[in-house]
């Protein structure tokens, strides 16, 4: 018997070691170790010669007010390195610092506290420029500007429509609800209201084209439409490795640059596996904060597991379930029951319903076991998802493998919060 030691990331600084028999391993998916770029140099180039539009200096010329929207603490985007470069270009366009604001695209996440804002944006910027947390439930800070072609109501932070120019800063990774993050997602759900965010998230119900890694789907189309209607005119999107270093970037038109960015991201995040397996062992890194974030790994695992198999998810989740408390209750429900409760108005948090439904699609395919100190301590339990402390991971894994004593029955996905399993190299020519 030949044993292999598998090292799985557990939070930013933790490593969990697991002993695995070689004969069971079908494939191991892990992000390639791609070196970082010179961020300032490449960003300056992209701002002067962006994709699909004029230079940032040219576009900003004559504008009176600029709003920069950046992602929040749940994303690794190095905002405090990117925004100062953007501001340098705005100053070249004769924009006063007093006329620049930063809006944090919290989506449906909690607001960032003062220390988190300093960490994300940098104390030097926060001392000179207004930084505002977006609150998607606060109607006083939202304005309604109509609907999309497919009837998505557009409620957006009023700072967006009041600005003469809106710049979005984010990152591009595979995403369950629209295929890929980045681009217009800095607007939806980033700085939109509850009704807008619910409508786009709930699109996945009954729409098979909406899945992780999809580049053509109704949700992404709606996001582009909302972003266009509210005035997003320029984006800076980065692609990052597992060490949270920028390995590539795009800047420019919110649609054209985003499309180019997706093509670049596919080459990095689409990782080949030879086939689906009976058991998938996966960690959620870097989506580790709570179950709302760690669920991304379950969607990836669902692409790599055979019908009737088992998924073992390792995730720290120091903040437990996350902001959407109803999500935990809905995990006990079948998808048909979730739909019934939605139709009868018995679900208060429709975003939680969308996440539970997406998780339900994975549950229909495979049994889910979660190994997490954070979720174990907060008492998460459901009929179809079992939670165990990290101290039991080797025992849980060995017991699971005893049920599948077949060679090559295990796929291991490391850094699974961002990986898109590429079964049989479907994306080898991307």
C-alpha positions as CSV (number, residue, x, y, z in Angstrom):
1,X,0.0,0.0,0.0
2,X,1.4,3.4,-1.1
3,X,0.3,6.4,0.8
4,X,0.4,10.0,-0.4
5,X,0.3,13.0,1.9
6,X,-2.3,15.5,0.6
7,X,-2.0,19.1,1.9
8,X,-5.2,21.0,1.9
9,X,-5.3,24.8,2.7
10,X,-7.5,25.7,5.7
11,X,-7.8,29.4,5.9
12,X,-5.0,31.8,5.0
13,X,-2.4,30.2,7.2
14,X,-3.6,26.7,8.0
15,X,-2.8,23.4,6.3
16,X,-4.6,20.1,6.9
17,X,-2.7,16.9,6.0
18,X,-4.5,13.8,4.9
19,X,-3.1,10.3,4.1
20,X,-4.5,8.9,0.9
21,X,-3.8,5.6,-0.9
22,X,-2.4,6.3,-4.4
23,X,-4.6,3.5,-5.9
24,X,-7.8,5.4,-5.1
25,X,-6.7,8.7,-6.8
26,X,-8.3,9.4,-10.2
27,X,-7.1,12.9,-10.5
28,X,-5.8,16.0,-8.6
29,X,-6.9,19.4,-9.6
30,X,-4.8,22.4,-8.3
31,X,-4.3,25.8,-9.7
32,X,-1.1,26.2,-11.7
33,X,1.7,28.1,-10.0
34,X,1.7,31.2,-12.2
35,X,4.0,34.1,-11.2
36,X,2.7,37.5,-10.5
37,X,2.9,40.5,-12.9
38,X,4.2,43.9,-12.2
39,X,0.8,45.2,-11.2
40,X,1.6,49.0,-11.4
41,X,3.3,48.7,-14.7
42,X,0.7,46.6,-16.4
43,X,-2.2,48.5,-14.9
44,X,-0.8,51.8,-16.2
45,X,-0.5,50.3,-19.6
46,X,-4.0,49.1,-19.6
47,X,-5.4,52.4,-18.4
48,X,-3.7,54.2,-21.2
49,X,-4.6,51.6,-23.8
50,X,-7.7,49.8,-22.5
51,X,-9.9,47.2,-24.2
52,X,-12.9,48.5,-26.2
53,X,-12.7,52.2,-25.2
54,X,-10.6,55.3,-24.9
55,X,-7.9,55.8,-22.2
56,X,-9.2,56.5,-18.7
57,X,-7.6,60.0,-18.8
58,X,-9.6,60.8,-22.0
59,X,-12.8,59.4,-20.7
60,X,-12.6,61.2,-17.4
61,X,-11.8,64.6,-19.0
62,X,-14.5,67.1,-18.2
63,X,-16.2,65.0,-15.7
64,X,-17.2,66.6,-12.4
65,X,-17.7,63.6,-10.2
66,X,-16.1,60.1,-10.2
67,X,-17.3,57.0,-8.3
68,X,-15.0,54.1,-7.9
69,X,-16.7,50.9,-6.9
70,X,-14.6,48.1,-5.4
71,X,-15.4,44.6,-4.1
72,X,-15.4,43.8,-0.4
73,X,-13.4,41.9,2.2
74,X,-14.7,38.5,0.9
75,X,-12.6,39.0,-2.3
76,X,-8.8,39.1,-2.5
77,X,-8.6,41.9,-5.1
78,X,-5.7,44.2,-4.1
79,X,-7.8,47.3,-4.1
80,X,-5.3,49.4,-2.2
81,X,-2.7,48.8,-4.9
82,X,-5.1,49.4,-7.8
83,X,-7.2,52.5,-6.8
84,X,-4.1,54.8,-6.2
85,X,-3.1,54.1,-9.8
86,X,-6.6,54.9,-11.1
87,X,-6.6,58.1,-9.1
88,X,-3.3,59.2,-10.6
89,X,-4.9,58.9,-14.0
90,X,-8.0,60.8,-12.8
91,X,-5.7,63.6,-11.5
92,X,-4.1,63.7,-14.9
93,X,-7.6,64.4,-16.3
94,X,-7.9,67.3,-13.9
95,X,-10.3,65.6,-11.5
96,X,-10.1,66.9,-8.0
97,X,-9.7,64.4,-5.2
98,X,-12.7,66.1,-3.5
99,X,-14.8,64.9,-6.4
100,X,-13.8,61.2,-6.1
101,X,-15.7,58.8,-3.9
102,X,-15.3,55.0,-3.2
103,X,-18.3,52.8,-2.8
104,X,-17.8,49.3,-1.4
105,X,-19.8,46.7,-3.3
106,X,-20.9,44.6,-0.4
107,X,-23.8,43.0,-2.4
108,X,-25.8,41.1,0.3
109,X,-22.8,40.7,2.6
110,X,-22.4,42.6,5.8
111,X,-20.8,46.1,5.9
112,X,-17.1,46.2,6.4
113,X,-15.9,47.6,9.7
114,X,-13.3,50.4,10.0
115,X,-10.3,48.0,10.3
116,X,-11.4,46.0,7.3
117,X,-11.8,49.1,5.3
118,X,-8.2,50.2,6.2
119,X,-7.0,46.7,5.3
120,X,-8.8,46.6,2.0
121,X,-8.4,50.1,0.8
122,X,-5.5,51.5,2.7
123,X,-5.5,54.2,5.4
124,X,-3.9,56.8,3.1
125,X,-6.9,56.6,0.8
126,X,-9.5,56.5,3.5
127,X,-8.1,59.7,5.0
128,X,-8.4,61.7,1.8
129,X,-11.4,60.2,0.0
130,X,-15.0,59.4,1.2
131,X,-15.5,55.6,1.5
132,X,-19.0,54.4,1.7
133,X,-20.4,50.9,2.5
134,X,-23.3,49.8,0.3
135,X,-26.4,48.5,2.2
136,X,-28.6,46.6,-0.2
137,X,-31.6,46.8,2.2
138,X,-31.5,50.5,2.8
139,X,-34.1,52.0,0.5
140,X,-33.1,55.5,1.5
141,X,-29.8,55.0,-0.4
142,X,-31.4,53.4,-3.5
143,X,-33.1,54.7,-6.6
144,X,-35.3,52.9,-9.1
145,X,-34.4,53.3,-12.8
146,X,-36.7,50.8,-14.6
147,X,-36.3,47.2,-15.7
148,X,-34.2,45.1,-18.0
149,X,-35.5,43.3,-21.1
150,X,-36.4,40.3,-19.0
151,X,-38.2,42.3,-16.3
152,X,-35.5,42.6,-13.7
153,X,-36.3,45.6,-11.5
154,X,-33.3,47.9,-11.2
155,X,-32.8,49.4,-7.7
156,X,-29.2,50.8,-7.4
157,X,-27.3,52.9,-4.9
158,X,-28.0,56.5,-5.7
159,X,-24.3,57.4,-5.7
160,X,-24.0,55.4,-8.9
161,X,-26.6,57.4,-10.9
162,X,-25.4,60.7,-9.3
163,X,-21.8,60.3,-10.5
164,X,-20.6,61.5,-13.9
165,X,-18.4,58.5,-14.3
166,X,-18.5,55.1,-12.6
167,X,-15.4,52.8,-12.5
168,X,-15.6,49.2,-11.2
169,X,-12.7,47.3,-9.6
170,X,-13.0,43.6,-9.1
171,X,-11.6,40.1,-9.9
172,X,-12.7,37.3,-12.3
173,X,-13.3,33.8,-11.1
174,X,-15.8,31.1,-12.0
175,X,-19.2,31.8,-10.5
176,X,-22.3,29.7,-10.0
177,X,-25.0,32.3,-10.5
178,X,-23.8,33.9,-13.8
179,X,-20.8,31.8,-15.0
180,X,-18.1,34.3,-14.2
181,X,-17.6,37.1,-11.7
182,X,-16.1,40.4,-12.6
183,X,-17.4,43.0,-15.1
184,X,-21.0,44.1,-14.3
185,X,-21.1,42.0,-11.1
186,X,-19.6,44.9,-9.3
187,X,-23.0,46.5,-9.9
188,X,-25.2,43.4,-9.6
189,X,-25.3,42.3,-6.8
190,X,-22.5,44.7,-5.7
191,X,-24.4,47.9,-5.3
192,X,-28.0,47.1,-6.2
193,X,-31.0,46.6,-4.0
194,X,-32.6,43.5,-2.7
195,X,-35.2,43.1,-5.5
196,X,-32.6,43.4,-8.2
197,X,-30.2,40.9,-6.5
198,X,-33.0,38.4,-5.8
199,X,-34.3,38.5,-9.4
200,X,-30.8,37.8,-10.9
201,X,-30.0,35.1,-8.4
202,X,-33.3,33.3,-8.8
203,X,-32.8,33.0,-12.5
204,X,-30.8,29.7,-12.0
205,X,-34.1,28.0,-11.1
206,X,-35.0,26.2,-14.3
207,X,-32.3,27.8,-16.4
208,X,-29.8,25.0,-17.1
209,X,-27.5,27.4,-19.1
210,X,-26.7,29.2,-15.8
211,X,-23.9,27.2,-14.3
212,X,-20.3,27.7,-13.1
213,X,-18.0,28.6,-16.1
214,X,-20.8,29.4,-18.5
215,X,-20.1,32.4,-20.8
216,X,-23.6,32.7,-22.4
217,X,-26.6,32.8,-20.1
218,X,-29.5,35.0,-19.2
219,X,-28.1,36.0,-15.8
220,X,-24.9,37.3,-17.3
221,X,-26.8,39.1,-20.0
222,X,-29.1,40.8,-17.4
223,X,-26.0,41.8,-15.4
224,X,-24.5,43.5,-18.5
225,X,-27.8,45.3,-19.1
226,X,-28.2,46.6,-15.5
227,X,-24.6,47.7,-15.5
228,X,-25.1,49.6,-18.8
229,X,-28.3,51.2,-17.7
230,X,-26.9,52.6,-14.4
231,X,-23.8,54.0,-16.1
232,X,-20.8,51.7,-15.4
233,X,-18.4,52.9,-18.0
234,X,-15.0,51.4,-17.1
235,X,-13.7,48.4,-15.3
236,X,-10.4,47.1,-13.9
237,X,-10.6,43.3,-13.3
238,X,-7.7,41.2,-12.1
239,X,-7.0,37.5,-12.3
240,X,-5.3,36.1,-9.2
241,X,-3.4,32.9,-8.3
242,X,-3.8,30.9,-5.1
243,X,-1.2,33.0,-3.3
244,X,-3.5,36.0,-4.0
245,X,-1.1,37.6,-6.4
246,X,-2.2,39.2,-9.6
247,X,-1.2,37.2,-12.6
248,X,-3.2,39.1,-15.3
249,X,-5.6,41.9,-15.7
250,X,-8.0,43.7,-18.1
251,X,-9.2,47.2,-18.2
252,X,-11.7,49.1,-20.3
253,X,-15.3,48.6,-21.6
254,X,-17.4,46.7,-19.0
255,X,-18.5,44.1,-21.6
256,X,-15.6,43.9,-24.0
257,X,-12.9,43.9,-21.4
258,X,-14.8,41.4,-19.3
259,X,-15.1,39.0,-22.2
260,X,-11.4,39.2,-22.8
261,X,-10.8,38.7,-19.0
262,X,-13.0,35.6,-19.0
263,X,-10.9,34.1,-21.9
264,X,-7.7,34.8,-19.8
265,X,-9.3,33.4,-16.7
266,X,-10.4,30.2,-18.4
267,X,-6.8,29.3,-19.1
268,X,-6.0,29.5,-15.4
269,X,-9.1,28.3,-13.6
270,X,-10.2,25.4,-15.9
271,X,-8.2,22.5,-14.5
272,X,-8.3,19.1,-16.2
273,X,-9.5,15.9,-14.5
274,X,-9.7,12.6,-16.4
275,X,-13.3,11.7,-15.3
276,X,-15.9,12.1,-12.6
277,X,-15.3,10.1,-9.5
278,X,-17.2,8.3,-6.7
279,X,-15.7,10.6,-4.1
280,X,-14.5,14.2,-4.3
281,X,-12.3,15.7,-1.6
282,X,-12.3,19.4,-1.9
283,X,-11.3,22.5,0.2
284,X,-13.0,25.9,-0.1
285,X,-9.9,28.1,-0.2
286,X,-9.9,31.1,-0.6
287,X,-13.7,31.2,-0.1
288,X,-13.3,30.4,3.6
289,X,-15.1,33.1,5.6
290,X,-18.5,31.5,6.0
291,X,-20.7,28.8,4.4
292,X,-22.2,31.4,2.0
293,X,-18.7,31.7,0.5
294,X,-17.6,28.1,0.9
295,X,-20.6,26.9,-1.0
296,X,-18.6,27.8,-4.2
297,X,-16.5,24.7,-3.6
298,X,-19.6,22.6,-3.5
299,X,-20.6,23.8,-7.0
300,X,-17.1,22.9,-8.3
301,X,-17.3,19.5,-6.6
302,X,-20.7,18.9,-8.2
303,X,-19.0,19.1,-11.6
304,X,-16.4,16.4,-10.7
305,X,-18.5,13.8,-8.8
306,X,-20.4,10.8,-10.2
307,X,-24.2,10.4,-9.7
308,X,-24.7,8.9,-6.2
309,X,-21.2,9.7,-5.0
310,X,-19.9,11.6,-2.0
311,X,-18.4,15.1,-1.6
312,X,-16.2,15.8,1.4
313,X,-15.7,19.6,1.9
314,X,-13.0,21.0,4.1
315,X,-13.7,24.6,5.1
316,X,-12.9,26.7,8.3
317,X,-16.0,29.1,8.1
318,X,-14.9,31.2,11.2
319,X,-18.1,33.3,10.7
320,X,-20.4,30.3,10.6
321,X,-23.3,30.4,8.2
322,X,-22.8,34.0,7.2
323,X,-25.3,36.8,6.9
324,X,-28.1,34.7,5.3
325,X,-29.3,32.8,8.4
326,X,-32.3,31.4,6.5
327,X,-29.9,29.6,4.2
328,X,-29.2,27.0,7.0
329,X,-32.9,26.2,7.4
330,X,-33.5,25.9,3.7
331,X,-30.7,23.4,3.3
332,X,-33.0,20.9,4.9
333,X,-35.6,21.4,2.1
334,X,-35.8,19.7,-1.3
335,X,-35.7,22.0,-4.3
336,X,-39.4,21.3,-5.0
337,X,-40.2,22.4,-1.4
338,X,-38.1,25.5,-1.8
339,X,-40.0,26.4,-5.0
340,X,-43.3,25.8,-3.2
341,X,-42.3,28.0,-0.2
342,X,-41.2,30.7,-2.6
343,X,-44.5,30.6,-4.5
344,X,-46.5,30.8,-1.2
345,X,-44.4,33.7,0.1
346,X,-43.0,31.8,3.1
347,X,-39.4,32.6,2.4
348,X,-38.2,35.9,3.6
349,X,-34.7,35.8,2.1
350,X,-34.9,34.9,-1.5
351,X,-31.2,35.1,-2.0
352,X,-30.9,32.3,0.6
353,X,-33.5,30.4,-1.4
354,X,-31.4,30.7,-4.5
355,X,-28.3,29.4,-2.7
356,X,-30.1,26.6,-1.1
357,X,-31.6,25.6,-4.5
358,X,-28.1,25.6,-6.1
359,X,-26.8,23.5,-3.2
360,X,-29.8,21.3,-3.6
361,X,-28.8,20.5,-7.2
362,X,-25.5,19.2,-5.8
363,X,-27.3,17.3,-3.0
364,X,-29.4,15.5,-5.6
365,X,-26.2,14.3,-7.3
366,X,-24.1,13.4,-4.2
367,X,-24.1,13.0,-0.5
368,X,-22.3,16.0,1.2
369,X,-20.1,15.8,4.2
370,X,-18.6,19.0,5.6
371,X,-15.5,19.1,7.8
372,X,-15.4,22.5,9.6
373,X,-14.7,23.7,13.1
374,X,-16.6,26.9,12.4
375,X,-19.8,25.2,11.2
376,X,-19.5,22.3,13.8
377,X,-19.3,24.8,16.7
378,X,-22.4,26.8,15.4
379,X,-24.4,23.6,15.2
380,X,-25.1,23.4,11.5
381,X,-27.0,20.2,10.8
382,X,-29.4,19.1,8.1
383,X,-30.9,15.8,7.0
384,X,-28.7,15.5,4.0
385,X,-25.5,17.4,5.1
386,X,-23.4,16.1,8.0
387,X,-20.9,18.3,9.7
388,X,-17.8,17.1,11.6
389,X,-14.9,18.8,13.4
390,X,-11.5,19.0,11.6
391,X,-10.0,16.6,14.2
392,X,-12.1,13.8,12.6
393,X,-11.2,14.4,8.9
394,X,-8.9,11.4,8.5
395,X,-11.5,9.1,10.1
396,X,-14.3,10.5,8.0
397,X,-12.2,10.2,4.9
398,X,-11.1,6.6,5.6
399,X,-14.7,5.6,6.4
400,X,-15.9,7.1,3.2
401,X,-13.3,5.4,1.1
402,X,-14.2,2.0,2.6
403,X,-17.6,2.4,0.9
404,X,-15.9,2.8,-2.5
405,X,-13.1,0.3,-2.5
406,X,-12.5,0.7,-6.2
407,X,-9.3,2.0,-7.7
408,X,-9.3,5.5,-9.2
409,X,-12.5,6.4,-7.4
410,X,-11.3,9.7,-5.9
411,X,-10.9,13.2,-7.3
412,X,-9.0,15.7,-5.1
413,X,-9.6,19.4,-5.7
414,X,-7.2,21.8,-3.9
415,X,-8.1,25.5,-3.7
416,X,-11.6,24.4,-4.7
417,X,-13.2,27.8,-4.0
418,X,-12.1,29.0,-7.4
419,X,-11.4,25.9,-9.6
420,X,-13.6,24.9,-12.5
421,X,-13.0,21.1,-13.0
422,X,-12.4,20.5,-16.7
423,X,-13.5,16.9,-17.2
424,X,-11.8,15.3,-20.2
425,X,-10.1,18.5,-21.1
426,X,-13.1,20.3,-22.6
427,X,-11.3,23.6,-22.4
428,X,-7.8,22.4,-23.6
429,X,-8.0,24.7,-26.6
430,X,-9.2,27.8,-24.8
